[in-house]
């Protein structure tokens, strides 16, 4: 059973996306003999830029103008040039080439975006030199689905037909192999980076629009989302909550502890350690205080499991849920190397007093002994919602959503299964060496849960091995057995939240997938924040600065709070985002 997050080191990066470009002519008004104004964006193209734009493809190739012509320093040469931004390119006027076909040149926007994201394309995996359309200068080959588009478009240099040098002038050399990436609309698509463009493959589109160009000019011009760090030095921060007065509480899963045992033998052997290193940190009026300590934390050889989420009830009472990541019975056996009440607190909901003391009030894992999902006994309570009669808890081990109604004692606590999230059959990763056509089961692994504006519960999926890209969903659970997929196409969801306008925000822990997380390439583990409007439209709000994000909450002013560096003990943050 999938139980825990996968260990990794993450770093920040940012990707952006295109809007499908229009092939129809723009309604424009002539501004003068050498200028054309575009009502859509309010900008004009003039002189040599207009001649070049018209001669080499216009809207379908370059898109609409997004700025007027202006002086700007070339990032490659450091020299000032007259430039103009378009949706998919930046034109540069080079006086030293006046009178030649090279008077107007392009910005290397594909390379520039990678640099801004901190991604060193020289470190990307290289192609086999024997591959078709291989370029030794960069070590990459143009993918078959992109080659026809690349080779059939080019800048008019006066050749009798579109030639290699004309295509190279338009797009540049490939800077990456094709790879699945998240785009600014929140879709995971096959992507290949070039010096001056970013290609995307959309196989479900009509044949003539399966290859689309990202709006790299618009991406360069888009100002970054404003964010600030409001808490630092956290130890494996996870779920968090924000009160009406703006106070933030964040759960810290801890670092396990010194009490260790070895379980199993051979390949099944696991070194399990536990301790009282979990905590809850409070941020109020700019002051950060770790006001609850001594909560249980355990490490089953991967990532610490401890306090996973924290909420504040209507009466101001603070509650937290403690993870487990094992069978409930293991709490009092060799499975968890702790004794007494601390061991019994794993998998429970705890109430926190104003002085920072705490005690368990309900067992969130006990219900999993009944195996409500029918897939084997396992429990890892992950996300918590306080209700009028108790709590709603997502269990990432049991693959279900349950309601817990605490009584005066354990024997009086009642449970209810609200939703069960099934396995799906997916294609195994190549390194498993399985025959073509074979599929393996992938678990849902429900993580973040939130009550939506309609009263239903919305649950995100981390998904289990092999963590297939774009396969994570958000479920809407209206009641027992009343569950539907509300939104899909995500990767490794850790949290879900709603703003006051009904927009849903989905937090991806790794937009490139957990299997792609490589400690030697931190950018491979970047997360993403995606906005889903009530009509279902998805927009990537932020990727830069999101480093293994593990929790999300939205404050009363619609500011977004995110737990960052969630699997890096001592480096955890809470960041405040103003989208």
N, C-alpha and C positions, 0 to 999 in steps of 0.2 A: 504494500500500500504506500502511496506517496504521502509523506508526512511532513517534510520540512522544506525549507528553502535550500537551494544549492549554494555551496560556498563559492565565493568569487571576489575578485577585486574589480571595482568599477571606476570609470572616470567619465567626464562629461563630454558630450558631443551634441551636435544638432543636425537634424535633417529637415528638409522642407519639401513641399510638393507643388504640383502644377494644378491649375484648373484646365480642363480640356480646352485646347485653343480653338478659336473660331476660324472657320475657313471662308466665311462670307465677308463681303466687303463692308467696311465701316462707313457709317453715315458721317461724312466730314464736310467741313466748309473750307473753301479756299481762303487763306489768309493773305496770300500774295503770290506772285509768280513763282517764288522759290520756297514757299511754305505750304504746309497742309496741317490744319488743326483737326483733332479728333475729339468729338463730343464725349466719348466714353470715358476718357481719362483727363480731358481738358488741356492736353499738351500738344505742341506742334512739332513737326519735323521740317527742317529747312535745309536748303543748300545741298552740299555734297552728301550729307546724311540722308536727305530725302531721295536723291538720285540713287544712292546705293541701296537704300531700303526697298525702293520700287523695283530695282533691277535684279534683286536677289531673293525675292520670295515674299516680301511684305509681311502681312499679318500671320499667315500660317507658319512662317519660319521664325520671325523675330517677335511677333506680337505687337501690342500697342505701345506707344511711347509712355514711359512712366516718369519722365522728367524733361525739362528743357535742356538744350545744350549748355554746358557750363564747364568751367575749368576745374580739373581735379588731378591730383597727383597719381600717376600710374604706380600701382603697388609693386610691379615687377622691376621698374627702372628708377622709380623715385622722381621722374620728370613730370612737370605739369603738361597736361594735354586738354584739348577740347573734347569732352565726352558727352554722350547721351545714353540714358538707360531705357531699355525696352524690356518687355516681359521676359524674354529669353536670352537677352544679350546686352552687352555694353559696347556701343560704337566709340572708337577712338580716332581722332583726326591727327595724322602724322605728317606735319609740314615737310619733313625731310624726304617724304615719298611723293610729294606733290607732282601731278602729271602722270603718275603710274597707277596701275590697278591696285597698288598697295597703300594708296593715300588713306583709305579707311580700313582700320584693322579692328579686331575684336579683343575684348578682355578675356582672360583665361578664367572665366567665372567658375567653372567646375573645380579647377585647382584652388581658386581663391576660397570657395566655400569649405573645401576640405581643410584648408589651413586655418580658417576661422574656427572650425570645429575641433581643432587640435588633432586631426587625423593625418598621419604621415602615410601618404599613399605608397611611398617606396617600400613600406613594411607590409603592404597587402600581399596575400598569397599570389604567386605568379602562375602563369599559364605554362603548359607544356610547349616548348619551342617548336614541336612538330604540329601543333594545332593550326587549323586553318585561320587565316587572317591574323597571324601573330606579328607583333611589333617588337623587335628586339630592343628598341630604344627605351621602352618602358617595361618590357617583360610581360605584356598582356596581349590577349587575343580578343578581337571583337566577337561577341556571341553570334551564333547563326541567326537568331531571331532579330538581331539588330543590324547585321551586315548589309542587308538589302537597303535599309533606310539610310545608313551611313554612306553607302557607296552611290546611292541614286540622288543625293542632294549635295550641292556644293556652291561655292562662290564663283561667279562668272569671271574667270580670268582670261577669257577670250579663246578657250579651247573649243574644238568643234563639237564636243559632247562633254558631259560631266565626267571629269577625270579624277584620278586618285588625288592629285595635288589640290584640286578644287574642293573635294570632300574634306581633305585634311585641313584646308584653310578654314572651313566652316566649323568643324567639330573638334579638330585636334586629335592627338593620340589617345588611346584608351588608358585610363589611370587605374582601372580595377578590373577584376573578373566580374561577371554577372553575379549578383548576390541579392538575396531577399532583404529588403530594407523598408522601414516605415517612412511614409511620405507625409507632408504637412496636412493632408486630408485624413490622416489616420489609417490609411490602407497599407498593407504590407504587400509589396509588389517586387518583381524581379527588376533589378536596377543595375545599370552599368555607368560608371563615371568616365567622362572624357575631359580633356583640357578646357573646352569651351561649352560643354553641354552635359546634361545628365539624361540618359535614356531610360524609359520605363516600358515594361511589356505588360499589356493588358489583354490576355488571350480571349476574354469574354466580349471584347469590343468587336465591331465589324472589322473585316479584314484590312480596310484602308486606315484604320485608326487604332490598331493594336500596339503600335509603337508611338508613344507620346513623349514630348520633351518637357522636362520640368521648367518651371518659370524661374530660372536661376537669376535673372535680372531682378525680379520682384523679391527673391529671397535675400539678395545682397542689400536691397533698399529697406527691407522690413526691419524696424527697430527691434532690438531684443526685449523680451518680456522683463519688466522690472521686478527684481526680487531682492530680498535681504536675509541674511542669516540672523536669527533671533536666539538660537541656542547652539552651543558647541560642546565638544568633549563627551558626547553621549555614548553609551555602550550598547550597541545593537538596538537603536530605536526602532519601534514598530508603530502600532496604531496610536492615534492622538485625537484629542477633542478640543473644541474651543467653546468657552462659555459666552453668555450674553455680554459680559463686560470685557471680553477679549482675552481672558486668561486662558493659557494653553497648558494642557496636561499631555505628556507623552510617556508611553510605556517603554521601558528599556529591558530587553531580554537578558541582559547580563553576559557574563563570561563563563557560565557553568561554575566550577569550583574545584577544590582539592580532593574531594571524595570520589575515588575512581574504582571501577571494577572492569574486568574483561568478561564479555559475554560471547559465547559461541566459540567455534574453532575454525581454523583454516580460513577460507575465503569469507566465511560468515562471521568471523570474529569482529567484535566491535569493542572499542575502548570507550566506556561511558564514564563521564565525569559530571558531578553535580555540586551545587553549593548555593549559598544565600546571597547571590550577586545581582539579582533582579532589582529593579527600582522604578519609581515614577518621578519624573521631573516636572516642575511647575515653572511657567514663565509668566510673570505678571508685572506690568508697568516697567518692562525692560529688564527685570531682575530674574535671573535663572537660579532655581533652588531645587536640589534633589531632596524632596521632603518625605519620600517613602523609600526605605531601603530594606534589605534583608528578605526580599521576595525570592522564591525558589527559581533556580536556573539549571538546566541540564543540557549536556552536549552528547549526542549519540554518534559522534565521529564526524559530524558535518557542521551545522551552525547551532549556536545556542538557542534553546527554547526556554522561554520564561514568560514574563508578562508580555502578552501579545497585543492587548488593546486596553483602553481606559475610556470610561464614559462618566458623565455627570448626570444623575437623575434629576427629575423636576424639583425634588426637595433639596437639591444641592449635595446630596450624598454622592461620593466618588466610588466607582466600582472598577475593577479590573478583571480580566480573564487571563488565567495562567495556562500556557500551552502544555502539551505532554509529548506527543510524537511517539507513542507506543501503545501497547494494550493497557487498558485501565488497571488490570490486576498487577502490572509490573511496578506500580507505585509502591507497593508494600513487599516486593520481592527483590531479588538481585538486579532486576532491570533498572532500578533507580537507586544509586548508592547513597541514599539518605534515609534517615529513620525518623519516626515520630510524625508530628504535625507537618513539618516542612515537606516530607515526602508525600503525605496525603494531600497537600495543597496543589500539587500538579493537576491540571485538568479541571480546576475549580474556578468559581467566581468569588472574588474577595471584596469585602467592603472595607473602605479606608476611612479611618477617623481623622479628625482635624489635627491631631497631634502626630500623624504619620503612622500610627499603629494600624494593624490590619488583622482580619480574620476571615476564614472561608465561610460563605453563607449558602453555597449550592455547588453540587458536583455536576459540572458540565460534561464530564466524560462518562459517567456511570451509564447513561442511556446507550452508549455505543456497545456495551456488553450484550445488548439484545440484537446487535448487527442489523440495524434498521435498513441499511442499504443492501444487505445480502451479499456483500463482497468480502467479508472477513472482518474480524474485530480489530479495530485500530481507532485511535482518537488523537486529535490535535486541535483543541478549541482555538480559534484564531481571531475572530472579530465579534464584537459585542454591540447589541442595541438594547437599551433599557426601555421597557414597556410598562404599562399600568399594572400588569399582573406578574411581572418578572423580567425575563430577558429573552432575546433571540440571539442564537449563537451559530456561527458557521463553523463546521468541523472539517478541517482540511485533511484529516486522516480518515474520518468516516464518510467523507464525500456527501454530506447532507447538511440541511439547515434545521435546527431544532428550537423549540420553545422550552424554556426552563422556568417553572413556577415554584420558587422556594417556599417551603413550609417551615414549621417551627422546629423541625429536625429532618435528618436525611430521609427518614421513613415517610415523611409527609411531603417531600418534594415530588412534583409531578412533571412529566415530560411529554412532549408531543413532536412528532416528526412533521415538519412543514414542507420539506422538499428533499428529494433525492436526486443527485446529479450523476447521470450514467457515464460509463466508459464509452469511448469511441475507438473504432479501428482506424489506425493510421499507418502510413508507410514508414518502415523503420529506417534509421540513419544508415548510410552506406557502411560505416565502420563495423556494424554488426555482421556484415557478410551474408545476409539472408538472401534467398533466391528472389528473383524478380516476381512481383505480384503478391508476395507475402505481406500481410499486415499484422500489426501487433496492437494490443489494447493500450489506450492512453486514458488515464484517470482525469477527472474534472479538477480535483483539488480546490474546492471553494475557499476563497480567502475573504476579502473585504465585503462586508454587508452594511447596507444603510437603508433606512426607511425613507421611501420617496415621498414626494408631495401628494401622491394619491393614496398613501397609507400602505402600499405594498412594499415588500422587501426586495432590494436589488442586490444580487450577489455576483461578484466577479470570480473568474477561474484563473488560478495560476497555471493549471494543467500539469499533468505528471509527465514522466519520461515517455517519449523523447522530446517533450516540450515543443511540439510542432509550431512553426511560425504561423501567425494569423488564425490560430484555432481556438484561442481563448474567447469566452463569451461572457455576457452579463445576463443573468437570469432575472426574471420578474416573478416573484412568488407572492400571490395574493392570498393564499391560504393553503391548508393541507391538500396536496394533490393538484393545486392550481398554479402551475408554473409554465412559463413560456420563455423563449429566448428573446430578450428585449433588444440586444445589440450584439454584433459579432465582429470578427475580423481583427481581434486584438492578440497580443502576445504577452504571456506571463503577467496577468493582472494581480496587483497587490491591494488596491483600494478603489473604492467608488464613493462619490459624494455628489450632492445636488446643491446648486445655488438657489437664490430666491426667485429666479426667473424660470426655473424648471429645467435648466441645462444640467446634464450629467457630466461629471468629470471622471475619467478613467485613468488610473495611474498604472503604467506598465513598469515593472521592475527592470526588465531588459528588453528593449524593443527589437534587438537582434536575436533574441532567444538565449536561454540558459546554456545550451550546448556550445554557443559561440563565445561565451565569456572566457577570455584568455588573460591570465594574470600578466602576461608579457605585452598585451595590447589593451590597455585600460579602456580605450574608446569602444571596444567590442561589447562592453557591458553597460552601456548608457541606457537610462530609462526614458520614459516619455509621459507627458501629460496630454491627454486627448479630451477635447470637449465634444459632447454629443448633444446637439440641440433637440428640442422636443419633436422636430420633424425628422430626426434621424441623421441629419448632416453631421459629419465628423470633421473636426479641425484639430491639427496638432498645435497645441498652445506653446509647448516648451519641451526641449530636450537638453539644450545647453545647461550645464550645471546640475543636472539630475544624475546622481551617482548612486546606483543601486537604491532607488527610493522605495520605501516600504510602508508608508502610511500617508493618508490624506484626510483633511478635514476642512470645512469651509466655515468661516466666521460670520457673524451677523452683518458685516459690511461687504460680504461676498469675497473677501480676501481668502486666498487659498494657502493652507499650511501643509507642508510636506515633510515627512521624516526622510532624511537624506543620509547616505553612507550607512544604510541600514544593516549591512552585514560586515561592517568594519569596526570592531570594538575600539572605543576611545576616539574615533573620528566622526561619530554621528553628529548630525545637525538637525535643527528644524529651520526650514526656510519659509519665508512669507512671500507669496507671489501675488502681484496685482495684475491680472490678465487684461 
